[in-house]
Structure formats: C-alpha cells, structure tokens
Amino acid sequence: MSKFRSHAQNGVLFVLVAVLMLAVVGIYEAKVAQTPHNLEGHSTTEGGMTANPPAAAPQ
C-alpha cells in the first residue's frame, strides 16, 4: 500500500470519528435540554423528594 493511500485513509478515519463524536455530543445536549430541571439547575424526576425531608426513624 502506498504511503499516500495510508495517510489518506487515516485522514478519512480521523474525520469520520470527529463527525461521530460531534453527533453524539449533539444528541446528548438535545436530551439534556429536554430534561426538566428545578430552580437550582438540577435534573428532576417524577416522584422525587419534595421540600419536606423524610421523617426521622423512631429511636
């Protein structure tokens, strides 16, 4: 295999990996943007803890 062909294949592979990584980051950012957040910026889940802390265990 010629040296030029080897360099060309490595370059194409590098570009494809970079495009794939950018696509994954874009999908991740889109999912995070759709996730509900509370006023402090943390992700919230349905049925999560409320403002009231859990009752202490009897001693």
N, C-alpha and C positions, 0 to 999 in steps of 0.2 A: 504494500500500500504506500502510495506516495506521501511525502511529508505534508504537502499542501492539503491533500484529502483528509489526513488525520487532524490537522488543525481546523479545517472547515467543519468536520463532524463534531469536534469538541466545542467549537463556537456555537453551532446549532443546538447542541445538547445544553450548553450553558443558557442560551436564550430561552429554550423551552422550559427549563427548570425555573428560571426567573419569572416567566409568564405564569406558570403553575402556582408559584408562591404568591404572586400578586392576586391571582384569582382566589386562593384560599383566604388570604387576608381580607379581601373584599367581601367574601361570603361571611366571614366571622364578624366583620364590622356591621354588616346588614343584620345579622342575627342579634347582636348586642343592642343595636338601635331599636329593635322590635321588642326587647325585653322590658317589662315595666320596672321602673326604678322609684325608690322612695325619695323624700326630700334631701337625704344625705347622699344620694347618688348610688346607693347600693341596690342590687337586684332584689326584687321582692317576689315571693311565691305565694300562691293561693294557700290559705290555711297556715301561714307563717305566724310567728309570735306577734302578739298585739302589744299595745302600750303597757299593759298590765303584766308584771313579771309573774311567773308561776308561784303558786303558794308554797311556802316552806313546808318541808316534811315535819310531821309531829315528832317531838322528842320525848 
